[in-house]
């Protein structure tokens, strides 16, 4: 996506980076806010180990990143032209 943005302008690249950071940051915030470690229990009533909780959070964040990249790709032209309009 950044290479595609570089074909237009540095503003387009910055806009893509900012959108990515904004949305991935929100995903990370929501993952933390969900407190999955408090909501999940094993069948025997025990809680999950911190390592397993971290693996779940990492997988959720990776999925979020992929989703954000897909959204940015789908709305690339809008993001690019929005940047041009703001600069003009």
C-alpha positions as CSV (number, residue, x, y, z in Angstrom):
1,X,0.0,0.0,0.0
2,X,2.8,2.4,0.8
3,X,4.4,1.7,-2.6
4,X,1.1,2.5,-4.2
5,X,0.9,5.7,-2.2
6,X,4.4,6.7,-3.2
7,X,3.2,6.8,-6.8
8,X,1.1,9.8,-5.9
9,X,2.7,11.9,-3.1
10,X,4.3,11.8,0.3
11,X,1.0,13.1,1.7
12,X,-0.7,10.0,0.4
13,X,1.9,7.8,2.2
14,X,1.5,9.8,5.4
15,X,-2.2,9.5,5.2
16,X,-2.1,5.7,4.7
17,X,0.4,5.4,7.6
18,X,-1.8,7.6,9.9
19,X,-5.0,5.6,9.0
20,X,-3.2,2.3,9.7
21,X,-1.8,3.6,13.1
22,X,-5.2,5.0,14.0
23,X,-7.2,1.8,13.3
24,X,-4.6,-0.6,14.6
25,X,-4.2,1.5,17.7
26,X,-8.0,1.2,18.2
27,X,-7.8,-2.5,17.8
28,X,-5.1,-2.8,20.4
29,X,-7.1,-0.6,22.7
30,X,-10.2,-2.8,22.4
31,X,-8.2,-6.0,22.8
32,X,-6.8,-4.6,26.1
33,X,-10.2,-3.2,27.1
34,X,-11.9,-6.5,26.6
35,X,-9.9,-8.1,29.4
36,X,-10.1,-11.5,27.8
37,X,-8.2,-13.1,30.7
38,X,-11.1,-12.3,33.0
39,X,-13.7,-13.6,30.6
40,X,-12.3,-16.9,29.6
41,X,-12.1,-20.0,31.8
42,X,-11.1,-23.6,31.1
43,X,-13.7,-26.4,31.6
44,X,-12.3,-27.1,35.1
45,X,-12.9,-23.5,36.2
46,X,-9.2,-22.5,36.1
47,X,-8.0,-19.4,34.3
48,X,-5.8,-19.4,31.3
49,X,-2.1,-19.0,31.7
50,X,-0.6,-15.6,30.9
51,X,1.2,-17.1,27.9
52,X,-2.1,-18.4,26.4
53,X,-3.8,-15.1,27.0
54,X,-0.9,-13.3,25.2
55,X,-1.2,-15.7,22.3
56,X,-4.9,-15.0,22.0
57,X,-4.3,-11.2,22.1
58,X,-1.5,-11.4,19.5
59,X,-3.7,-13.4,17.2
60,X,-6.5,-10.9,17.6
61,X,-4.2,-8.0,16.9
62,X,-2.8,-9.8,13.8
63,X,-6.4,-10.3,12.5
64,X,-7.1,-6.7,13.2
65,X,-4.0,-5.6,11.3
66,X,-5.1,-7.7,8.3
67,X,-8.6,-6.3,8.4
68,X,-7.3,-2.7,8.6
69,X,-5.0,-3.4,5.6
70,X,-7.9,-4.7,3.7
71,X,-10.0,-1.7,4.5
72,X,-7.3,0.7,3.5
73,X,-6.8,-1.1,0.3
74,X,-10.5,-1.0,-0.4
75,X,-10.7,2.7,0.3
76,X,-7.3,3.7,-1.0
77,X,-8.5,6.2,-3.6
78,X,-10.7,7.9,-1.0
79,X,-7.8,8.2,1.5
80,X,-5.5,9.5,-1.2
81,X,-7.9,12.1,-2.6
82,X,-8.9,13.1,1.0
83,X,-5.2,13.9,1.6
84,X,-5.0,16.0,-1.6
85,X,-8.1,18.0,-0.7
86,X,-6.7,18.7,2.8
87,X,-3.4,19.9,1.4
88,X,-4.9,22.1,-1.3
